[in-house]
Amino acid sequence: MVPPKRRILVGLIGRNIQGSLSPALFADAFAAAGIDGFYHLMDADRLPERRLPQLLDALKAAGFAGANITYPFKQDMLPLLDAVDPQAAQVGAVNTIAIAPDGRTTGYNFDRLGWRNSFAETLGADSAHGKTVVLIGAGGAGRAVAFALMDLGVAELVLHDLDGARASALAADVAQHYGAARCRLADDLERDIAAADGIVNATQTGMSGFPGNPVPVGAIKPTHWAADVIYTPVETEFLKAAAAKGARTLNGGGMVAHQAVEAFRCLTGVRPDVARMHRAFAQGLAARAGAPRSS
């Protein structure tokens, strides 16, 4: 007699998430692992009457093993959790929560590890080690990237955010763990970029629905590397401009695949194959590009 498959419910909480590729990534990983799993989107834009504590309670009540957390809830989720992984506590944001059978919740940040692994895989860890990097955006994604860059050994991290208080808060948190000498606020963004080795966009600008480029194009040089956390679209205006200047580029797709590997492992106990996750991402992206737009 064939034993029944494990049944697992997981999901995603965020806003504007109908185009997320996470359901496709998890579906493929479930199939490979022989798990009867389902990935449910909880889009706050479509559930306007539900607040974050209610969404978390709904996951517990339905028996979810956990969920991914995305914009704008990566920081708001922290005070609602029973425990937070030390690396996520450093970042000050979570992108995954695990729910134990007794309802106890633990938060993790796999954006940090996912971006770090994607960077090392594509641009090489030496591209960051001992280098100066300008990071634009100090929100949930920016915080994860900032600590990933510290993990990679950057010599100086230069932070810029239109919300000065948010940038200052991140600089203070980085300094607390790595020393004030390795992190500062941008003085003159264009001049700071011109003097840096690499540039990262961790803002929404450039994402579908948020057009534009937050990076002054005139400061980009062929010697730079340029990275974006966005994957909708995969090639943002920033990356197009950087590539046109001859700079090496890194899009947000690798971060998605690598963080999905870690989140799946956390929620199921099974570690997916990284190469297969990359293929599932590419297939999901192609399928989404070819899908008819809803009116």
VEXDREN-2710 file (C-alpha; in Angstrom, 1 decimal):
% VEXDREN-2710
k/r/px/py/pz
1/MET/0.0/0.0/0.0
2/VAL/1.4/3.4/-1.0
3/PRO/1.7/5.7/2.0
4/PRO/-0.2/8.9/1.8
5/LYS/1.8/12.0/0.8
6/ARG/2.6/14.7/3.4
7/ARG/0.2/17.5/3.1
8/ILE/1.5/21.0/3.7
9/LEU/-0.2/24.5/3.4
10/VAL/2.1/27.5/3.0
11/GLY/1.5/31.0/1.7
12/LEU/2.5/34.6/1.1
13/ILE/1.3/37.7/2.8
14/GLY/1.8/41.1/1.1
15/ARG/0.3/43.7/-1.2
16/ASN/0.2/43.6/-5.0
17/ILE/1.3/40.0/-5.0
18/GLN/-0.9/38.5/-7.8
19/GLY/2.1/38.3/-10.1
20/SER/4.3/36.5/-7.6
21/LEU/6.3/33.6/-8.9
22/SER/6.4/32.0/-5.4
23/PRO/3.4/29.7/-6.1
24/ALA/5.1/28.3/-9.2
25/LEU/8.5/27.8/-7.4
26/PHE/6.9/26.0/-4.4
27/ALA/4.7/23.9/-6.7
28/ASP/7.7/22.6/-8.5
29/ALA/9.6/22.0/-5.2
30/PHE/6.6/20.2/-3.8
31/ALA/6.4/17.9/-6.8
32/ALA/10.1/17.1/-6.6
33/ALA/9.8/16.3/-2.9
34/GLY/6.7/14.2/-3.2
35/ILE/4.7/16.5/-1.0
36/ASP/1.0/17.3/-1.4
37/GLY/1.5/21.0/-0.9
38/PHE/-0.5/24.2/-1.7
39/TYR/0.8/27.8/-1.8
40/HIS/-1.9/30.4/-1.0
41/LEU/-1.7/34.1/-1.7
42/MET/-3.1/36.4/1.0
43/ASP/-3.1/39.8/-0.9
44/ALA/-3.9/42.6/1.5
45/ASP/-5.0/44.7/-1.5
46/ARG/-7.8/42.1/-2.0
47/LEU/-8.5/41.7/1.7
48/PRO/-8.8/45.4/2.7
49/GLU/-10.8/44.6/5.8
50/ARG/-8.1/42.2/7.2
51/ARG/-5.3/43.6/9.2
52/LEU/-1.9/41.8/9.7
53/PRO/-2.7/40.2/13.1
54/GLN/-5.9/38.8/11.6
55/LEU/-4.1/37.4/8.6
56/LEU/-1.6/35.7/10.9
57/ASP/-4.4/34.3/13.0
58/ALA/-6.0/32.9/9.9
59/LEU/-2.9/31.0/9.0
60/LYS/-2.7/29.5/12.4
61/ALA/-6.4/28.5/12.4
62/ALA/-6.1/26.9/9.0
63/GLY/-3.1/24.8/10.0
64/PHE/-0.5/26.5/7.7
65/ALA/3.1/25.4/8.2
66/GLY/4.1/29.0/7.6
67/ALA/4.3/31.7/5.1
68/ASN/6.5/34.1/3.2
69/ILE/6.2/37.8/4.0
70/THR/6.7/40.5/1.5
71/TYR/6.1/44.3/1.1
72/PRO/5.0/46.1/3.2
73/PHE/4.9/43.7/6.1
74/LYS/8.5/42.6/6.6
75/GLN/9.1/44.9/9.6
76/ASP/5.4/45.1/10.8
77/MET/5.3/41.3/11.3
78/LEU/8.2/41.3/13.9
79/PRO/6.2/42.3/17.1
80/LEU/3.5/39.7/16.3
81/LEU/5.9/36.7/16.5
82/ASP/6.8/34.5/19.4
83/ALA/10.5/34.2/18.4
84/VAL/12.8/35.7/15.8
85/ASP/15.9/34.1/14.3
86/PRO/19.1/36.0/15.4
87/GLN/20.0/36.9/11.7
88/ALA/16.5/38.2/11.1
89/ALA/16.7/40.2/14.4
90/GLN/19.9/41.9/13.2
91/VAL/18.2/42.8/9.9
92/GLY/15.1/44.0/11.7
93/ALA/12.8/42.4/9.1
94/VAL/11.4/38.9/8.3
95/ASN/10.5/37.3/5.0
96/THR/9.4/33.9/6.3
97/ILE/7.5/32.7/9.3
98/ALA/7.3/29.1/10.5
99/ILE/4.2/28.0/12.5
100/ALA/4.7/25.1/14.9
101/PRO/1.8/22.6/15.5
102/ASP/1.1/24.4/18.7
103/GLY/0.7/27.7/16.9
104/ARG/4.1/29.2/18.0
105/THR/5.6/31.4/15.4
106/THR/9.2/32.0/14.5
107/GLY/10.5/34.6/12.0
108/TYR/13.4/34.3/9.6
109/ASN/15.0/36.5/7.0
110/PHE/16.1/34.5/4.0
111/ASP/16.3/37.6/1.8
112/ARG/19.7/38.2/3.4
113/LEU/21.0/34.8/2.6
114/GLY/19.2/34.6/-0.8
115/TRP/20.7/37.9/-2.0
116/ARG/24.2/37.0/-0.7
117/ASN/24.1/33.6/-2.4
118/SER/22.8/35.1/-5.7
119/PHE/25.5/37.8/-5.6
120/ALA/28.3/35.2/-5.0
121/GLU/26.9/32.9/-7.7
122/THR/26.7/35.6/-10.3
123/LEU/29.1/38.4/-9.6
124/GLY/31.5/36.6/-7.2
125/ALA/32.0/37.3/-3.6
126/ASP/35.3/39.1/-4.4
127/SER/33.3/41.8/-6.1
128/ALA/32.1/42.9/-2.7
129/HIS/34.9/42.0/-0.4
130/GLY/36.9/45.0/0.6
131/LYS/34.9/47.2/-1.8
132/THR/32.8/50.4/-1.5
133/VAL/29.1/49.9/-2.3
134/VAL/26.2/52.4/-2.5
135/LEU/22.9/51.0/-1.4
136/ILE/19.7/52.9/-2.4
137/GLY/16.7/52.0/-0.3
138/ALA/16.7/51.3/3.5
139/GLY/13.3/49.5/3.8
140/GLY/12.8/45.8/4.4
141/ALA/14.7/44.6/1.3
142/GLY/17.4/47.2/1.7
143/ARG/18.0/46.1/5.3
144/ALA/18.5/42.5/4.1
145/VAL/20.9/43.6/1.4
146/ALA/22.8/45.8/3.8
147/PHE/23.5/42.9/6.1
148/ALA/24.2/40.6/3.2
149/LEU/26.9/43.1/2.0
150/MET/28.4/43.1/5.5
151/ASP/28.4/39.3/5.4
152/LEU/30.3/39.6/2.1
153/GLY/32.9/41.8/3.7
154/VAL/32.4/45.2/2.1
155/ALA/34.8/47.8/3.3
156/GLU/32.3/50.7/3.2
157/LEU/28.6/50.8/2.7
158/VAL/27.1/54.1/1.7
159/LEU/23.3/54.4/2.4
160/HIS/20.8/56.5/0.7
161/ASP/17.0/56.7/1.2
162/LEU/14.5/59.5/0.4
163/ASP/13.4/58.9/4.0
164/GLY/16.4/60.2/5.9
165/ALA/15.3/58.8/9.2
166/ARG/15.0/55.3/7.8
167/ALA/18.5/55.5/6.3
168/SER/19.9/56.8/9.6
169/ALA/18.2/53.9/11.5
170/LEU/19.7/51.3/9.2
171/ALA/23.1/52.9/9.4
172/ALA/22.9/52.8/13.2
173/ASP/21.9/49.1/13.2
174/VAL/24.7/48.2/10.9
175/ALA/27.2/50.2/13.0
176/GLN/26.1/48.4/16.1
177/HIS/27.1/45.1/14.7
178/TYR/30.0/46.0/12.4
179/GLY/31.4/49.3/13.6
180/ALA/30.7/52.8/12.5
181/ALA/33.7/52.9/10.2
182/ARG/32.1/50.6/7.6
183/CYS/28.8/52.3/7.1
184/ARG/27.8/56.0/6.4
185/LEU/25.0/58.0/4.9
186/ALA/25.4/59.3/1.4
187/ASP/26.7/62.9/1.2
188/ASP/26.2/63.5/-2.5
189/LEU/24.6/60.5/-4.2
190/GLU/26.1/61.1/-7.7
191/ARG/29.6/61.7/-6.3
192/ASP/29.3/58.7/-4.0
193/ILE/28.3/56.4/-6.8
194/ALA/31.1/57.6/-9.1
195/ALA/33.6/56.7/-6.3
196/ALA/32.1/53.3/-5.5
197/ASP/32.7/49.8/-6.9
198/GLY/29.1/48.7/-6.9
199/ILE/25.5/50.0/-6.7
200/VAL/22.4/48.3/-5.4
201/ASN/18.8/49.4/-5.9
202/ALA/16.6/48.1/-3.1
203/THR/13.7/50.5/-3.7
204/GLN/10.4/49.8/-5.5
205/THR/11.4/52.2/-8.2
206/GLY/11.7/50.3/-11.5
207/MET/9.1/47.7/-10.5
208/SER/6.0/47.3/-12.7
209/GLY/3.7/50.0/-11.5
210/PHE/6.5/52.1/-10.1
211/PRO/8.4/53.3/-13.2
212/GLY/11.7/55.1/-13.1
213/ASN/15.3/54.8/-12.1
214/PRO/16.5/56.0/-8.7
215/VAL/20.1/55.9/-9.7
216/PRO/21.7/58.9/-11.5
217/VAL/22.7/57.4/-14.8
218/GLY/25.5/59.9/-15.3
219/ALA/27.4/58.5/-12.4
220/ILE/27.4/54.9/-13.6
221/LYS/30.8/53.7/-15.1
222/PRO/31.9/50.5/-17.0
223/THR/33.9/49.5/-13.9
224/HIS/30.8/49.3/-11.7
225/TRP/28.7/46.3/-10.9
226/ALA/25.0/47.1/-10.6
227/ALA/22.4/45.0/-8.7
228/ASP/18.6/45.3/-8.3
229/VAL/16.3/43.4/-6.0
230/ILE/13.4/43.7/-8.4
231/TYR/12.4/40.9/-10.7
232/THR/9.2/42.4/-12.1
233/PRO/10.5/43.2/-14.7
234/VAL/13.8/41.3/-14.6
235/GLU/15.6/44.0/-16.4
236/THR/14.8/47.4/-14.8
237/GLU/15.6/50.8/-16.2
238/PHE/18.5/50.9/-13.8
239/LEU/20.0/47.6/-15.0
240/LYS/19.4/48.6/-18.7
241/ALA/21.2/51.9/-18.1
242/ALA/24.1/50.1/-16.2
243/ALA/24.4/47.5/-19.0
244/ALA/24.5/50.2/-21.6
245/LYS/27.5/51.7/-19.7
246/GLY/29.3/48.4/-19.8
247/ALA/28.7/47.6/-16.1
248/ARG/28.1/44.0/-14.9
249/THR/24.6/43.5/-13.7
250/LEU/22.6/41.3/-11.3
251/ASN/18.8/41.2/-11.3
252/GLY/16.5/40.1/-8.5
253/GLY/15.7/36.7/-9.9
254/GLY/18.6/34.9/-8.3
255/MET/17.6/36.3/-4.9
256/VAL/14.1/35.0/-5.4
257/ALA/15.3/31.5/-6.2
258/HIS/17.9/31.3/-3.4
259/GLN/15.6/32.6/-0.7
260/ALA/12.8/30.2/-1.9
261/VAL/15.3/27.3/-1.5
262/GLU/15.9/28.4/2.2
263/ALA/12.2/29.1/2.9
264/PHE/11.1/25.7/1.5
265/ARG/13.8/23.9/3.6
266/CYS/12.6/25.8/6.7
267/LEU/8.9/25.1/6.2
268/THR/9.1/21.5/5.0
269/GLY/12.5/20.1/6.2
270/VAL/13.4/19.3/2.6
271/ARG/16.1/21.2/0.8
272/PRO/15.3/21.7/-2.9
273/ASP/17.9/21.6/-5.7
274/VAL/19.1/25.1/-6.4
275/ALA/19.5/24.5/-10.2
276/ARG/16.0/23.2/-10.4
277/MET/14.7/26.2/-8.5
278/HIS/16.4/28.5/-11.0
279/ARG/14.8/26.6/-13.9
280/ALA/11.4/26.8/-12.2
281/PHE/11.9/30.6/-11.8
282/ALA/12.8/30.9/-15.5
283/GLN/9.8/28.8/-16.6
284/GLY/7.5/30.8/-14.3
285/LEU/8.8/34.1/-15.6
286/ALA/8.3/32.9/-19.2
287/ALA/4.7/31.7/-18.4
288/ARG/3.9/35.0/-16.7
289/ALA/5.2/37.0/-19.7
290/GLY/3.0/35.0/-22.1
291/ALA/-0.1/35.1/-19.9
292/PRO/-2.9/37.4/-21.1
293/ARG/-3.4/40.5/-19.0
294/SER/-6.5/40.7/-17.0
295/SER/-8.7/43.7/-17.6
END
